[in-house]
Amino acid sequence: MMGNPNPNPNPEEERSLQEELSGPILLGDRVIKLAHEAESSKTECSELANKVHLLCDSLRSVVRVVSATQSLNERPIRRIVWEVSKNLERTLAHVRKCKKHGGVLRQVFSITTTADFRKVWNLLESSNGDMSWLLSIFDSKGTNLSLPPIASNDPILAWVWTYTYTLQLGQLKDRAEAATNLGSLARDNDRNKFIIMEEGGVLPLLKLLKEAASPDAQVAAANALVNIATNQNRVVRFIVESVGVPTIVQVLGDSPMRVRVSVANLVSTMAEQDTVAREEFVRVNVTRPLVSLLSMDTVLADPMAGRASIHSLVLNLSSAGEVNSDGGSRGGHQHHRRERERDVESPELRNDIKVCCAKALWKLSEGCLSSCRKITETKGLLCLAKIIESESGELRFNCLMVVMEIASVAESNADLRRAAFKPTAPAAKAVLDQLLRVVREESDPALKIPAIKSIGALARNFSGKVPQVLGPLVAQLGNRDVDVASEAAIALVKFVCLDNYNCVDHSKAILELDGIPKLMSLLQINDRQQVHGLKLLCYLALNVGNSKVLEQERALSTLEKLACPVLAQHPDLKELYAKAIHHLTLYQPGAQLHKQPFGL
């Protein structure tokens, strides 16, 4: 890549573009004046002066374009002007040697050769080529795909510049095509994504996304932003800092359905990579349009009010008018217009938007308390429960992942856990029923595992006698899929660990549900996840160590047998192991009391 990519790394101290352009113009005038005053190589200096004169004319033309055009991408202009200035300085130094100097020795050292002139001539040729290319881009509204000399070793740079200027200067159709082309470049590799951001391509895409004149252009802009932002945290943060999030949320709430699919994908992409982006999306209330779109075909029976649409419940949470990201009201007519648009959309497109919105909610919820609160406050759990019950495929999976992430956050936040998953609340009960049904009935581990994780995360919410909850988890200890069985063990640990107030009651229930034989079978599998089953056995030994079942299933000898290989990899379990084995020896006849088990 040529030259200095960032002549002034501190944008707050960066000179205006007009000031940046005035420097080389004044420098060029000095070169012309000195060239006309040359005492030697007059012909060559005169030719250089003509070249510089053309260059100054081009610079002045760019000044006129810049003065007449608002929000023009300055990055290519600054990079080209910086290179022009550098070449003019070399030309000035060369022309100075052709002035009359005193002293024979000084004249000898000032002699300029034909090769020197050729080098300076070529530099000016390159600068004139760059300036001609820039002016041609302005004249053609960005449709000229020629290659300037400055980017001869990096054509991607010229393409990015061209497409960016098309986004700013071109007709709507050309702008949509430029957005598509930028997206294709971004899809090729991460370097291209970074170049697009650095060279000013993101802001014009956001502007195109905001314009409602062409849904095709909006889709192209959204898809391009998705490609640029994928695996690029810096791009995501740049969009956030450029106040792009309110624009994205507004388009998600106001646009045709096919546009919303692309925008929801953009929300997912950004939320997945950056916690700041998640918080900003929540701040401007992206949750509301996402839940609204997700619930648009969902209906639940309500004994108090007949059959009520969850979608209407979501919309009625606020005033009748649509709430803007800035807090303003859009009025009800836009809502009715969108409802009419939804009626004519194909079932496939309606499913696509729900899949994308569910995924966006999933990514927004990962470790984000504010997002989880928003979802539960907008009756989102009711909607998720109904979709898990009635839908299939990717939509169902995404909704399960949303529930899993909310439950995971609630596990470490008692206020959210009590508010969102209160056992007697209709939404919490509906979600739990569906989670348990998935654990009992589904065969796909991809569905079982998030459901099991969700139940385990909520372990502290359940009272001591919940065989209807523990039963499906205990049954999964015998699942042929080791990942599912291990996940069940992890969830059950959360029920019986000493931090759980009802750990003894839960442990008794696991025994009554014939959980010990299944657990002992799981422990026979030599697998890296074996440790989870051993932790469960340790807690059961501490809570119900006097059980005959533990004695019959040879729990003590199993712990002794597996202690060394497991503790070698998990030394943090030494204390738990020692307590469990010591506790079992108190109740089993003939067992030797271990004072220092396994040299611990």
C-alpha positions in Angstrom: 0.0 0.0 0.0 1.3 3.4 -1.0 2.4 6.4 1.0 1.2 7.3 4.5 -2.3 5.8 5.0 -3.0 8.2 7.7 -1.2 11.6 7.3 -2.7 12.8 10.6 -3.7 10.1 13.0 -5.4 12.6 15.3 -8.7 13.6 13.6 -9.4 16.3 16.1 -6.2 18.1 14.9 -6.8 17.4 11.2 -6.9 20.3 8.9 -9.9 21.0 6.8 -9.9 19.5 3.3 -9.7 23.0 1.8 -6.7 23.8 3.9 -5.2 20.4 2.9 -5.6 21.3 -0.8 -4.3 24.8 -0.5 -0.8 23.6 0.6 0.1 21.8 -2.6 -1.4 24.5 -4.8 0.9 27.1 -3.2 3.8 24.7 -3.4 3.1 24.2 -7.1 3.1 27.9 -7.7 6.5 28.1 -6.1 7.8 25.3 -8.3 6.5 27.1 -11.5 8.2 30.4 -10.4 11.5 28.8 -9.7 11.4 26.7 -13.0 11.0 29.9 -15.0 14.0 31.5 -13.2 16.3 28.5 -13.9 19.8 29.3 -15.2 20.5 25.7 -16.3 18.4 23.0 -18.0 15.9 25.6 -18.9 14.0 23.4 -21.4 13.7 20.6 -18.9 12.6 23.0 -16.2 10.0 24.6 -18.5 8.5 21.1 -19.2 8.4 20.4 -15.5 6.6 23.8 -15.0 3.9 22.8 -17.5 3.4 19.5 -15.7 3.0 21.3 -12.4 0.7 23.8 -13.9 -1.7 21.0 -15.0 -1.4 19.5 -11.5 -2.4 22.8 -9.9 -5.3 23.2 -12.2 -6.6 19.7 -11.2 -6.1 20.6 -7.5 -8.2 23.8 -8.0 -10.9 21.7 -9.7 -11.0 19.4 -6.7 -11.4 22.4 -4.4 -14.4 23.5 -6.4 -16.0 20.0 -6.2 -15.3 19.8 -2.5 -16.8 23.2 -1.9 -20.0 22.3 -3.8 -20.5 18.8 -2.4 -21.5 18.0 1.2 -20.3 14.9 3.1 -17.9 13.8 0.4 -15.6 11.0 1.4 -12.3 12.8 2.2 -10.1 9.8 2.7 -9.1 9.2 -0.9 -8.6 12.9 -1.6 -6.3 13.3 1.4 -4.2 10.3 0.5 -3.8 11.5 -3.1 -3.1 15.1 -2.0 -0.5 13.9 0.5 1.3 12.0 -2.3 1.0 15.0 -4.6 2.6 17.2 -2.0 5.4 14.8 -1.4 6.2 14.7 -5.2 5.9 18.5 -5.5 8.5 18.9 -2.7 10.9 16.7 -4.5 10.3 18.7 -7.7 11.0 21.9 -5.9 14.3 20.6 -4.5 15.3 19.5 -8.0 14.4 22.8 -9.7 16.3 24.7 -7.1 19.5 23.1 -8.3 19.0 24.7 -11.7 19.3 28.2 -10.3 22.6 30.2 -10.6 24.9 29.5 -7.6 28.1 31.1 -6.6 31.4 29.1 -6.6 32.6 26.5 -9.0 32.5 23.7 -6.4 28.9 24.4 -5.5 27.9 24.4 -9.2 29.6 21.0 -9.6 27.5 19.5 -6.7 24.3 21.2 -8.2 24.6 19.5 -11.6 21.4 17.7 -12.5 21.4 14.8 -14.9 18.8 13.6 -17.4 18.1 10.7 -15.2 17.2 13.1 -12.3 14.8 15.0 -14.5 13.2 11.7 -15.7 12.6 10.6 -12.1 10.9 13.9 -11.2 9.0 13.8 -14.5 7.6 10.4 -13.7 6.6 11.5 -10.2 4.6 14.4 -11.7 3.1 12.1 -14.3 1.9 9.8 -11.5 0.4 12.7 -9.6 -1.3 14.0 -12.6 -2.7 10.6 -13.3 -4.0 10.4 -9.7 -5.7 13.8 -10.0 -7.2 12.9 -13.4 -8.6 9.7 -12.0 -10.1 11.6 -9.0 -11.8 14.1 -11.3 -13.1 11.4 -13.6 -14.6 9.7 -10.6 -16.4 12.9 -9.7 -17.6 13.5 -13.3 -18.8 9.9 -13.7 -20.5 9.8 -10.3 -18.2 7.0 -9.3 -18.9 4.6 -12.2 -15.4 4.8 -13.6 -13.5 1.6 -12.6 -10.1 2.6 -13.9 -7.0 2.3 -11.8 -5.0 5.4 -10.5 -1.2 5.2 -10.3 -1.3 5.5 -6.6 -3.2 2.2 -6.3 -1.3 0.4 -9.0 0.0 -2.1 -6.4 -3.3 -2.4 -4.6 -6.3 -2.4 -6.9 -8.7 -3.2 -4.0 -8.0 0.4 -2.7 -9.2 2.0 -6.0 -12.3 -0.2 -6.1 -13.2 0.7 -2.6 -12.8 4.4 -3.3 -14.8 4.1 -6.5 -17.7 2.3 -4.9 -17.7 4.6 -2.0 -18.0 7.7 -4.2 -20.7 5.9 -6.2 -22.6 5.5 -2.9 -22.3 9.2 -2.3 -22.7 10.6 -5.8 -24.4 8.0 -8.0 -28.0 7.3 -9.0 -30.0 5.1 -6.7 -29.6 2.0 -8.9 -25.8 2.5 -9.2 -25.6 3.1 -5.4 -27.3 -0.2 -4.7 -24.9 -2.0 -7.1 -21.9 -0.3 -5.4 -23.2 -1.5 -2.0 -23.4 -5.1 -3.4 -19.9 -4.8 -4.8 -18.5 -3.6 -1.5 -20.2 -6.5 0.2 -18.6 -8.9 -2.2 -15.1 -7.4 -1.6 -15.7 -7.7 2.2 -16.7 -11.4 1.8 -13.3 -12.2 0.2 -11.1 -11.5 3.2 -10.7 -9.6 6.5 -8.2 -7.2 5.0 -10.8 -5.9 2.5 -13.2 -5.3 5.4 -10.7 -3.2 7.2 -9.9 -1.2 4.1 -13.6 -0.5 3.5 -13.9 0.9 7.0 -10.6 2.8 6.9 -11.4 4.3 3.5 -14.8 5.7 4.4 -17.2 3.0 3.1 -19.2 2.4 6.2 -21.0 5.8 6.7 -22.3 5.9 3.1 -23.7 2.4 3.5 -25.5 3.5 6.7 -26.9 6.5 4.9 -28.1 4.3 2.0 -29.7 1.9 4.5 -31.6 4.8 6.1 -33.1 6.0 2.8 -36.5 4.4 2.2 -36.7 5.2 -1.6 -35.5 1.7 -2.7 -35.9 -1.5 -0.6 -33.4 -3.2 -3.0 -30.8 -0.5 -2.1 -31.6 -0.9 1.6 -31.1 -4.7 1.4 -27.8 -4.2 -0.5 -26.6 -1.8 2.1 -27.6 -4.0 5.0 -26.0 -7.1 3.5 -22.8 -5.2 2.8 -22.6 -4.0 6.4 -23.1 -7.6 7.6 -20.2 -8.8 5.4 -18.0 -5.9 6.5 -18.8 -6.4 10.2 -18.5 -10.2 10.3 -15.5 -11.1 12.6 -14.5 -7.5 12.7 -15.0 -6.0 16.2 -13.4 -2.8 15.1 -16.0 -2.3 12.4 -18.8 -3.0 14.8 -17.4 -0.5 17.3 -17.0 2.1 14.5 -20.7 1.7 13.6 -21.7 2.2 17.2 -19.5 5.3 17.6 -20.8 6.7 14.3 -24.3 6.6 15.8 -25.4 3.9 13.4 -27.4 1.9 15.9 -30.4 4.2 16.0 -30.5 4.1 12.2 -30.5 0.3 12.2 -33.3 0.1 14.8 -35.4 2.7 12.9 -35.1 0.7 9.6 -35.9 -2.5 11.5 -39.1 -1.0 12.7 -40.3 0.8 9.5 -39.2 -1.1 6.4 -40.6 -3.8 4.2 -40.2 -7.3 5.5 -37.4 -8.3 3.2 -35.4 -5.3 4.3 -36.0 -6.3 7.9 -34.5 -9.7 7.3 -31.2 -8.2 6.3 -31.3 -5.6 9.1 -32.0 -8.3 11.7 -29.0 -10.2 10.4 -27.0 -7.0 10.9 -28.2 -6.7 14.5 -27.1 -10.4 15.1 -23.7 -9.8 13.6 -22.9 -6.8 15.6 -24.4 -8.1 18.9 -22.5 -11.3 18.6 -19.1 -9.5 18.6 -19.3 -6.5 20.9 -20.8 -6.0 24.3 -20.9 -2.2 23.7 -23.0 -2.8 20.6 -25.4 -5.0 22.6 -25.9 -2.3 25.3 -26.4 0.4 22.7 -29.0 -1.7 20.8 -30.9 -2.2 24.1 -30.6 1.5 24.9 -32.5 2.4 21.7 -35.0 -0.4 22.4 -34.3 -2.8 19.5 -35.9 -5.5 21.6 -39.4 -4.1 20.9 -39.4 -4.4 17.1 -37.6 -7.8 17.3 -40.2 -9.3 19.7 -43.0 -7.7 17.7 -41.8 -9.3 14.5 -41.1 -12.6 16.2 -44.7 -12.8 17.6 -46.6 -11.6 14.5 -48.2 -15.0 13.8 -48.3 -16.2 17.4 -51.6 -16.5 19.3 -52.2 -17.8 22.8 -55.4 -18.7 24.5 -56.2 -16.4 27.4 -59.1 -17.6 29.6 -59.8 -14.1 30.8 -59.9 -12.4 27.4 -60.6 -15.1 24.8 -57.9 -15.6 22.2 -55.4 -12.7 22.3 -52.5 -12.2 20.0 -49.1 -12.0 21.7 -48.2 -9.6 19.0 -50.9 -7.2 20.2 -49.8 -7.7 23.8 -46.3 -6.6 22.8 -47.6 -3.6 20.9 -49.9 -2.5 23.7 -47.1 -2.3 26.2 -46.4 1.2 25.0 -48.7 3.9 23.7 -50.7 3.4 20.5 -48.0 5.2 18.5 -44.8 3.5 17.5 -42.0 4.6 19.7 -39.0 6.0 18.0 -35.4 5.3 19.0 -35.3 8.9 20.2 -38.4 8.6 22.2 -40.8 10.2 19.8 -44.1 8.8 18.5 -44.6 7.8 14.9 -48.4 7.5 15.1 -50.7 4.6 14.4 -51.0 4.9 10.7 -47.5 3.5 10.1 -48.4 0.5 12.2 -51.5 -0.2 10.1 -49.5 0.2 6.9 -47.0 -2.4 8.2 -49.8 -4.7 9.2 -51.2 -4.6 5.6 -47.7 -5.3 4.2 -47.4 -8.3 6.4 -50.6 -9.8 5.2 -49.3 -10.0 1.6 -45.8 -11.4 2.5 -45.1 -15.1 1.6 -45.0 -17.6 4.4 -41.4 -18.3 3.6 -40.5 -14.6 4.0 -42.4 -14.4 7.3 -40.6 -17.4 8.6 -37.2 -15.9 7.5 -37.8 -12.7 9.5 -38.8 -14.6 12.6 -35.7 -16.8 12.3 -33.5 -13.7 12.0 -35.2 -11.9 14.8 -34.9 -14.9 17.1 -31.2 -15.1 16.3 -30.8 -11.4 17.0 -32.5 -11.8 20.4 -30.2 -14.7 21.1 -27.1 -12.7 20.4 -28.3 -9.7 22.2 -29.0 -11.7 25.3 -25.6 -13.3 25.7 -24.3 -12.0 29.0 -26.4 -8.8 28.7 -28.6 -8.2 31.7 -30.3 -5.2 30.2 -31.3 -7.1 27.1 -32.7 -10.0 29.1 -34.7 -7.6 31.2 -36.1 -6.0 28.1 -37.1 -9.3 26.5 -38.9 -10.5 29.6 -40.6 -7.1 30.2 -42.1 -7.2 26.7 -43.8 -10.6 27.2 -41.1 -12.1 25.1 -41.0 -15.3 27.2 -44.6 -16.1 26.3 -43.8 -15.7 22.6 -40.7 -17.9 22.9 -42.6 -20.6 24.7 -45.3 -20.7 22.0 -42.8 -20.9 19.2 -40.8 -23.7 20.9 -44.1 -25.5 21.2 -45.4 -25.0 17.7 -42.5 -24.4 15.4 -39.5 -26.5 14.2 -36.1 -26.1 12.6 -33.9 -23.1 12.9 -36.7 -20.9 14.3 -37.3 -23.3 17.2 -33.6 -23.7 17.9 -33.0 -20.0 17.9 -35.8 -19.4 20.4 -34.4 -22.1 22.7 -31.0 -20.4 22.6 -32.7 -17.1 23.6 -34.3 -18.8 26.6 -31.0 -20.4 27.5 -29.1 -17.1 27.4 -31.8 -15.4 29.5 -31.7 -18.2 32.0 -27.9 -18.1 32.1 -27.9 -14.4 33.0 -30.7 -15.0 35.5 -28.6 -17.7 37.2 -26.2 -15.0 38.5 -28.9 -12.3 39.0 -31.5 -13.1 41.6 -33.7 -10.1 40.7 -34.0 -11.2 37.1 -34.5 -14.8 38.1 -37.3 -14.0 40.5 -39.0 -11.5 38.2 -38.8 -13.4 34.9 -39.0 -17.0 36.1 -41.3 -16.9 39.1 -42.7 -20.4 39.1 -46.3 -19.2 39.4 -46.1 -16.7 36.6 -47.8 -17.7 33.4 -44.8 -16.9 31.2 -42.3 -18.7 33.3 -44.6 -21.7 33.6 -45.1 -21.8 29.8 -41.4 -21.7 29.2 -40.6 -24.4 31.8 -43.3 -26.7 30.3 -41.8 -26.4 26.9 -38.2 -26.9 28.1 -39.2 -30.1 29.9 -41.1 -31.3 26.9 -38.0 -30.8 24.7 -35.9 -32.7 27.2 -38.4 -35.6 27.4 -39.4 -35.9 23.8 -36.8 -34.5 21.4 -34.0 -36.7 20.1 -31.8 -34.0 18.7 -29.0 -33.1 21.1 -28.8 -29.6 19.6 -32.3 -29.0 21.1 -31.9 -31.0 24.2 -28.7 -29.4 25.4 -30.0 -25.7 25.5 -33.2 -26.9 27.2 -31.2 -28.8 29.9 -28.9 -25.9 30.4 -31.8 -23.5 30.9 -33.4 -25.7 33.5 -30.1 -26.1 35.3 -29.6 -22.4 35.4 -32.9 -21.9 37.1 -32.2 -24.6 39.8 -32.4 -22.2 42.7 -36.0 -21.2 41.7 -37.4 -24.6 42.5 -38.7 -25.8 45.8 -37.6 -29.1 47.4 -40.3 -31.4 45.8 -40.1 -31.0 42.1 -39.9 -34.6 40.6 -41.7 -33.3 37.5 -38.6 -31.1 36.9 -35.9 -33.5 38.1 -37.4 -36.6 36.4 -36.6 -35.6 32.8 -33.1 -34.5 33.8 -32.4 -37.7 35.7 -33.6 -39.7 32.7 -31.0 -38.0 30.4 -28.2 -39.3 32.6 -28.7 -42.5 30.6 -28.7 -40.8 27.2 -26.5 -42.5 24.7 -25.2 -39.1 23.6 -22.4 -38.4 26.1 -22.8 -34.6 25.7 -26.5 -34.8 26.6 -25.8 -37.1 29.6 -23.0 -34.8 30.8 -25.1 -31.7 30.4 -27.8 -33.4 32.5 -25.2 -34.1 35.2 -24.1 -30.4 35.1 -27.7 -29.3 35.5 -28.4 -31.7 38.4 -25.2 -30.5 40.2 -26.8 -27.1 40.4 -29.8 -28.7 42.1 -27.7 -30.6 44.7 -24.7 -28.4 45.3 -24.4 -27.0 48.8 -25.2 -23.5 47.6 -28.7 -24.6 46.8 -31.0 -24.2 49.8 -33.0 -27.3 48.8 -30.1 -29.5 48.0 -31.0 -32.3 50.4 -34.6 -32.5 49.1 -33.4 -32.5 45.5 -30.8 -35.2 46.3 -33.5 -37.4 47.8 -35.7 -36.9 44.8 -32.8 -38.0 42.5 -32.5 -41.2 44.5 -36.2 -41.8 44.3 -36.1 -41.4 40.6 -33.5 -44.1 40.2 -30.9 -41.7 39.3 -27.9 -43.5 41.0 -27.8 -46.5 38.6 -27.9 -44.2 35.6 -25.2 -42.0 37.1 -23.0 -45.0 37.8 -23.4 -46.2 34.2 -22.4 -42.7 33.0 -19.2 -42.9 35.2 -18.1 -46.1 33.4 -17.6 -44.1 30.2 -14.0 -42.9 29.9 -14.6 -39.4 28.7 -13.2 -36.0 29.3 -16.6 -35.0 30.6 -16.7 -37.7 33.2 -15.8 -35.1 35.9 -19.4 -33.7 35.8 -20.9 -37.0 36.8 -18.3 -37.4 39.6 -19.2 -33.9 41.0 -22.8 -35.0 41.1 -21.9 -38.2 42.9 -19.8 -36.2 45.4 -22.7 -33.9 46.3 -25.2 -36.8 46.5 -22.7 -38.5 49.0 -22.6 -35.3 51.1 -26.4 -34.8 51.1 -27.7 -38.4 51.3 -24.6 -40.4 52.2 -26.6 -42.8 54.4 -28.6 -44.0 51.4 -28.6 -47.8 50.9 -28.7 -47.2 47.2 -25.2 -45.5 47.3 -23.9 -48.5 49.2 -25.5 -51.0 46.8 -24.1 -49.2 43.7 -20.6 -49.1 45.2 -20.4 -45.3 45.2 -17.4 -45.3 47.6 -15.3 -47.7 45.6 -16.1 -45.8 42.4 -15.0 -42.5 43.9 -11.8 -44.1 45.1 -11.1 -45.7 41.8 -11.6 -42.5 39.7 -10.0 -40.1 42.2 -6.4 -40.1 40.9 -7.1 -39.7 37.2 -9.8 -37.1 37.7 -8.0 -35.1 40.4 -4.8 -35.0 38.3 -6.7 -32.9 35.7 -9.1 -31.1 38.2 -7.1 -30.3 41.4 -9.8 -27.8 42.4 -12.1 -30.8 43.2 -9.7 -32.3 45.9 -11.6 -30.8 48.9 -15.0 -31.9 47.6 -13.7 -35.4 46.9 -12.1 -35.7 50.3 -15.4 -34.7 52.0 -17.5 -37.0 49.9 -15.4 -40.0 50.6 -15.0 -39.3 54.2 -18.8 -38.9 54.5 -19.5 -42.2 52.8 -17.2 -44.1 55.1 -19.3 -42.9 58.1 -22.3 -44.8 56.9 -21.0 -47.9 55.1 -20.2 -50.9 57.4 -16.7 -52.2 57.1 -15.4 -49.1 55.2 -12.1 -47.8 56.4 -12.2 -44.2 57.5 -9.9 -42.1 55.2 -8.1 -39.4 57.2 -5.8 -38.4 54.3 -7.5 -39.7 51.1 -5.2 -40.2 48.2 -2.4 -38.2 49.8 -4.5 -35.0 49.8 
